[in-house]
Every structure is written in C-alpha cells, then in structure tokens.
Amino acid sequence: MEQEALGPLNPIRYQMKKHIVTTVDKYGYARLHEDIHYYSVPHIYIGKKVQLSYTATDVEIRYNYDIIAHHTRDRHNYRYTTVTEHLCPKHRAVMEWSPERFVEQVAAIHEDVEHYIRRVLEKTRYQDQANKMCSGILNFARKAGPERLAAACRLADSYGKYSFREIQDILQNKSEAIDLPEEPADMPEHENIRGKEYYK
C-alpha cells in the first residue's frame, strides 16, 4: 500500500559528524586532534576558540556558528592543510619563498649577490634553512644598500663562507671595504729556480 508513496533514497550517503572545540594557534591553524592534522582558518581568528565539525571526508570550522573555513579531511599526521588566502601577509610571504624567486630578485640587485645566493642554495642542506638565510641576506640590500651587500658577498665568497651570519658580521664590522688580494701570478720558468721535483 505504501510502495507508491515511497521516494528515492538520498544519493548522498549519511556520514557521522563529530564536533570538537579548539583554539586557533598563532600561525592561524586549528588542530584536529584525532588525526594530529592542522587546518588553516582566516588569520583574524588567531587566538579564538573555534568548533571543528568533521566527517570521514570533510572538515568545517565554525566561529559563533558561522562557517569560516571548509577543508577536505586529510589523515596524515603532523601535516598542514592551507588555503593561502587565510594567511596573514607575513606568513603568506614565507609560503611563497622558492629558490627561483630568490635568484630572480637578487639578479636585479647585483651579479655578485646572485652568485652568492646560488651558492647558499647549493650548499645548505635543508630548504627551509636556505630560504630563511636567503630572505635575511636580501633584506640587507634595503638596510645596507646594494653596493655594500655586493661587496660583502664578494668577500664572503672569497672565504668560502656561505651563510646569513657571515654577511651580517661583514656588514656590521664594515669589512666589505677591504680590498681582496689579487690572484698570485704564475711563477716564470728559469733555470735557477728549482721546482718541487728537485726535492724528491
């Protein structure tokens, strides 16, 4: 009797939804403790208590019952899911760091600075560390001027030292003004000059 009145089943399968309350950390992320995974929220909510409502596939983040962020659930531990627009300008700039961008920026400053930055990127083992060093060195172009920075990079390169601290020390001590020693000229050949073979 009731069969004709029955409608089709909902095509969206029902999912259990769980809810937790957490505080947005100073970087603009809310932690889903079950997965130990971090999801970004708009930076204006840093320090606020928010509600995470999550299913097997989705994570919604609410503040005062308003949805402020929505993410696909990721179960990888200690990872971050980020929407770039959520980040404050300072953190967004860090996210946009890349070796290609650093090389492009320093090429416009001076070829010696570009050479030095390339060496820093080659010799630094961890990319995050290299990014921070390159960013710090680039800031010296504004603080000390491009000519002083180029001279400091030439001096540090002559020592084979590639780090932010090296450039900082040179600029603080004003050692970049030191003239680099010229390459020694080749010893001319002469019958009275004994070579290293004489002493074997």
One Martini backbone bead per residue (centre of mass of N, CA, C, O) as a GRO file, in nm:
protein
  200
    1MET     BB    1   0.056   0.065  -0.018
    2GLU     BB    2   0.335   0.247   0.019
    3GLN     BB    3   0.514   0.225  -0.240
    4GLU     BB    4   0.406   0.472  -0.412
    5ALA     BB    5   0.509   0.689  -0.178
    6LEU     BB    6   0.794   0.632  -0.228
    7GLY     BB    7   1.110   0.754  -0.236
    8PRO     BB    8   1.413   0.816  -0.302
    9LEU     BB    9   1.717   0.786  -0.210
   10ASN     BB   10   1.972   0.936  -0.086
   11PRO     BB   11   2.270   0.988  -0.263
   12ILE     BB   12   2.379   1.077   0.013
   13ARG     BB   13   2.569   0.950   0.237
   14TYR     BB   14   2.569   0.897   0.556
   15GLN     BB   15   2.747   1.084   0.812
   16MET     BB   16   2.934   1.110   1.068
   17LYS     BB   17   2.947   1.375   1.315
   18LYS     BB   18   3.196   1.568   1.464
   19HIS     BB   19   3.292   1.757   1.771
   20ILE     BB   20   3.517   2.033   1.838
   21VAL     BB   21   3.721   2.235   2.055
   22THR     BB   22   3.949   2.501   1.958
   23THR     BB   23   4.255   2.678   1.920
   24VAL     BB   24   4.399   2.915   1.745
   25ASP     BB   25   4.695   2.960   1.642
   26LYS     BB   26   4.955   3.189   1.568
   27TYR     BB   27   4.938   3.079   1.247
   28GLY     BB   28   4.625   2.985   1.170
   29TYR     BB   29   4.558   2.698   1.322
   30ALA     BB   30   4.359   2.402   1.343
   31ARG     BB   31   4.332   2.118   1.548
   32LEU     BB   32   4.299   1.772   1.474
   33HIS     BB   33   4.344   1.535   1.708
   34GLU     BB   34   4.283   1.262   1.574
   35ASP     BB   35   4.516   1.331   1.334
   36ILE     BB   36   4.722   1.552   1.375
   37HIS     BB   37   4.590   1.808   1.216
   38TYR     BB   38   4.615   2.112   1.014
   39TYR     BB   39   4.395   2.401   0.976
   40SER     BB   40   4.305   2.669   0.813
   41VAL     BB   41   4.237   3.012   0.901
   42PRO     BB   42   4.155   3.309   0.931
   43HIS     BB   43   4.371   3.533   1.089
   44ILE     BB   44   4.145   3.682   1.269
   45TYR     BB   45   4.126   3.398   1.459
   46ILE     BB   46   4.355   3.429   1.631
   47GLY     BB   47   4.295   3.288   1.956
   48LYS     BB   48   4.036   3.147   1.894
   49LYS     BB   49   3.746   2.974   1.944
   50VAL     BB   50   3.665   2.671   1.772
   51GLN     BB   51   3.466   2.461   1.556
   52LEU     BB   52   3.494   2.120   1.473
   53SER     BB   53   3.341   1.967   1.189
   54TYR     BB   54   3.349   1.609   1.121
   55THR     BB   55   3.421   1.370   0.883
   56ALA     BB   56   3.558   1.142   0.666
   57THR     BB   57   3.590   1.405   0.437
   58ASP     BB   58   3.527   1.661   0.629
   59VAL     BB   59   3.599   2.016   0.728
   60GLU     BB   60   3.452   2.232   0.965
   61ILE     BB   61   3.473   2.583   1.057
   62ARG     BB   62   3.359   2.754   1.352
   63TYR     BB   63   3.221   3.088   1.442
   64ASN     BB   64   2.950   3.147   1.589
   65TYR     BB   65   2.812   2.936   1.363
   66ASP     BB   66   3.013   3.020   1.149
   67ILE     BB   67   3.156   2.954   0.848
   68ILE     BB   68   3.524   2.993   0.792
   69ALA     BB   69   3.591   2.685   0.700
   70HIS     BB   70   3.687   2.443   0.432
   71HIS     BB   71   3.784   2.091   0.423
   72THR     BB   72   3.960   1.829   0.331
   73ARG     BB   73   4.033   1.546   0.467
   74ASP     BB   74   4.342   1.474   0.651
   75ARG     BB   75   4.536   1.188   0.793
   76HIS     BB   76   4.802   1.322   0.821
   77ASN     BB   77   5.046   1.356   1.029
   78TYR     BB   78   5.181   1.662   1.087
   79ARG     BB   79   5.006   1.837   0.895
   80TYR     BB   80   4.913   2.088   0.638
   81THR     BB   81   4.620   2.278   0.560
   82THR     BB   82   4.612   2.532   0.297
   83VAL     BB   83   4.490   2.863   0.261
   84THR     BB   84   4.640   3.138   0.153
   85GLU     BB   85   4.415   3.356   0.227
   86HIS     BB   86   4.437   3.304   0.545
   87LEU     BB   87   4.696   3.445   0.558
   88CYS     BB   88   4.912   3.649   0.658
   89PRO     BB   89   5.138   3.836   0.497
   90LYS     BB   90   5.387   3.714   0.637
   91HIS     BB   91   5.314   3.407   0.590
   92ARG     BB   92   5.273   3.428   0.282
   93ALA     BB   93   5.566   3.495   0.208
   94VAL     BB   94   5.683   3.226   0.306
   95MET     BB   95   5.516   3.042   0.111
   96GLU     BB   96   5.658   3.195  -0.155
   97TRP     BB   97   5.911   3.062  -0.131
   98SER     BB   98   6.193   3.031  -0.366
   99PRO     BB   99   6.469   2.986  -0.549
  100GLU     BB  100   6.373   3.135  -0.807
  101ARG     BB  101   6.291   3.398  -0.663
  102PHE     BB  102   6.560   3.474  -0.542
  103VAL     BB  103   6.725   3.489  -0.804
  104GLU     BB  104   6.549   3.706  -0.937
  105GLN     BB  105   6.598   3.929  -0.721
  106VAL     BB  106   6.920   3.935  -0.715
  107ALA     BB  107   6.970   4.001  -1.016
  108ALA     BB  108   6.868   4.307  -0.966
  109ILE     BB  109   7.112   4.389  -0.783
  110HIS     BB  110   7.363   4.163  -0.829
  111GLU     BB  111   7.584   3.931  -0.946
  112ASP     BB  112   7.724   3.867  -0.669
  113VAL     BB  113   7.463   3.802  -0.519
  114GLU     BB  114   7.366   3.578  -0.701
  115HIS     BB  115   7.608   3.392  -0.660
  116TYR     BB  116   7.578   3.362  -0.353
  117ILE     BB  117   7.288   3.250  -0.342
  118ARG     BB  118   7.346   2.998  -0.507
  119ARG     BB  119   7.546   2.881  -0.298
  120VAL     BB  120   7.354   2.862  -0.063
  121LEU     BB  121   7.152   2.666  -0.204
  122GLU     BB  122   7.365   2.439  -0.254
  123LYS     BB  123   7.493   2.411   0.059
  124THR     BB  124   7.217   2.382   0.185
  125ARG     BB  125   7.040   2.120   0.307
  126TYR     BB  126   6.791   2.291   0.400
  127GLN     BB  127   6.539   2.469   0.262
  128ASP     BB  128   6.435   2.641   0.498
  129GLN     BB  129   6.710   2.752   0.575
  130ALA     BB  130   6.777   2.880   0.302
  131ASN     BB  131   6.536   3.074   0.290
  132LYS     BB  132   6.608   3.240   0.543
  133MET     BB  133   6.886   3.334   0.451
  134CYS     BB  134   6.800   3.474   0.186
  135SER     BB  135   6.605   3.674   0.312
  136GLY     BB  136   6.812   3.812   0.498
  137ILE     BB  137   7.009   3.903   0.274
  138LEU     BB  138   6.804   4.076   0.114
  139ASN     BB  139   6.756   4.290   0.343
  140PHE     BB  140   7.041   4.429   0.308
  141ALA     BB  141   6.972   4.598   0.056
  142ARG     BB  142   6.802   4.801   0.229
  143LYS     BB  143   6.994   4.862   0.478
  144ALA     BB  144   7.295   4.884   0.314
  145GLY     BB  145   7.289   4.826   0.023
  146PRO     BB  146   7.392   4.695  -0.278
  147GLU     BB  147   7.702   4.754  -0.268
  148ARG     BB  148   7.766   4.636   0.011
  149LEU     BB  149   7.649   4.357  -0.041
  150ALA     BB  150   7.830   4.281  -0.279
  151ALA     BB  151   8.098   4.307  -0.120
  152ALA     BB  152   8.025   4.096   0.099
  153CYS     BB  153   7.989   3.857  -0.100
  154ARG     BB  154   8.276   3.859  -0.212
  155LEU     BB  155   8.421   3.809   0.056
  156ALA     BB  156   8.275   3.548   0.145
  157ASP     BB  157   8.352   3.392  -0.113
  158SER     BB  158   8.664   3.403  -0.064
  159TYR     BB  159   8.619   3.220   0.208
  160GLY     BB  160   8.377   3.005   0.173
  161LYS     BB  161   8.120   3.160   0.302
  162TYR     BB  162   7.762   3.045   0.355
  163SER     BB  163   7.582   3.299   0.523
  164PHE     BB  164   7.413   3.519   0.711
  165ARG     BB  165   7.626   3.571   0.936
  166GLU     BB  166   7.857   3.655   0.753
  167ILE     BB  167   7.724   3.909   0.632
  168GLN     BB  168   7.657   4.048   0.897
  169ASP     BB  169   7.950   4.076   1.004
  170ILE     BB  170   8.067   4.239   0.771
  171LEU     BB  171   7.869   4.484   0.795
  172GLN     BB  172   7.919   4.555   1.094
  173ASN     BB  173   8.250   4.579   1.042
  174LYS     BB  174   8.313   4.693   0.754
  175SER     BB  175   8.480   4.467   0.567
  176GLU     BB  176   8.399   4.518   0.260
  177ALA     BB  177   8.641   4.738   0.207
  178ILE     BB  178   8.827   4.523   0.154
  179ASP     BB  179   9.080   4.428  -0.036
  180LEU     BB  180   9.129   4.191  -0.252
  181PRO     BB  181   9.339   3.962  -0.334
  182GLU     BB  182   9.534   3.881  -0.574
  183GLU     BB  183   9.624   3.671  -0.794
  184PRO     BB  184   9.885   3.489  -0.834
  185ALA     BB  185  10.139   3.473  -1.024
  186ASP     BB  186  10.305   3.299  -1.234
  187MET     BB  187  10.588   3.128  -1.235
  188PRO     BB  188  10.864   3.167  -1.387
  189GLU     BB  189  11.083   3.032  -1.594
  190HIS     BB  190  11.403   2.899  -1.455
  191GLU     BB  191  11.713   2.757  -1.407
  192ASN     BB  192  11.733   2.868  -1.087
  193ILE     BB  193  11.458   2.731  -1.045
  194ARG     BB  194  11.320   2.511  -0.819
  195GLY     BB  195  11.132   2.255  -0.818
  196LYS     BB  196  10.958   2.002  -0.662
  197GLU     BB  197  11.131   1.772  -0.799
  198TYR     BB  198  11.411   1.827  -0.655
  199TYR     BB  199  11.298   1.711  -0.353
  200LYS     BB  200  11.268   1.385  -0.414
   0.00000   0.00000   0.00000
